[in-house]
Amino acid sequence: MSQRQLAMVMDLNKCIGCQTCTVSCKTQWTNRNGREYMYWNNVETYPGEGYPKKWQELGGGFDEAGDLKAGVVPSLQGEYGVPWDYNHDELASGAEFKPHVDPKWGPNWDEDEGAGDFPNDNYFFYIPRICNHCTNPGCLSACPRDAIFKRDQDGVVLVDLDRCQGYRYCIAGCPYKKIYFNPRISKSEKCILCFPRIEKGLPPACAQQCVGRIRFVGFLDDEEGQVYKLVKKFKVALPLRPDYGTESNVYYVPPTEAPPKFDASGKIIEGSTRIPPEVLEKLFGKEVHEAARTLRAEMKKRKETGESELMDLLIAYKHEDMFRLDNN
Ligand code: SF4
């Protein structure tokens, strides 16, 4: 258990799926040296199979008794998909423009497909995902080498590469499949929450570059901070798949502002939403219903009175106010 815990809150009502976060992370950390297939940050369309494919069904995490559950290690040929490049060099000699492998899967393979029948039941939303820097990490519990640790000062989960022997138990143990094997060095690697930036008082690159201003970063015990207020005071930010038992420290404001349904005359059916409540409950737990009620009540209050601390927080007028990293 670390002394303090940094956390991130992502407001899914504001994510536009632009992938700026993904690119900022990839160009900084994973576009080279055996990390090419890794996405320490990715943005998935939900419903969708995600990255790696069907990650929610690949095991890991803890059962109700607190025991580590069996999990599988995704493969490059299967759940990740082999990264590909194009034959630019051959184009001058008239070759057909094509990938250098026959791609079968990859990040964003099913982007924007969603589910449900047009015109009234179709929907999708985006879920950006990074390592959750869990309080009870499945990766850490699974490692027989004690190579994974949580930093005392901020709870960031890191791999000690000197201790890692590349056994990959951590990958099976992480139910979010957010730790990866680097074949170039035969070791596991993962999102480091941009700790070199954090130590300079700067937010992680994904949060800094987020054009939708969906990401708040701060310490969970900082009662003046937005993260504390969204998670603990208003209780509108919830962990993804809390049933995995890892006590993750990335929280999501659920997508309550999905398009409504329309009646036969084309009028909005008041109070309707296209995202089935059971879908949100599976992703964010039973608390999602109370969180949705709070969000809707505060939105109504804001419309009627012009005032709502919660709505002001979520609007995030100034990007720099979304990060509180230096209140030690
Ligand atoms: Fe470990 Fe996975 Fe939790 Fe990250 S999300 S701390 S890799 S168990």
Residues whose N, C-alpha, C, O or C-beta is under 5 A from the ligand:
A	BS01	SF4	C131 N132 H133 C134 P137 G138 C139 L140 V157 C174 Y176 K178 I179 T246
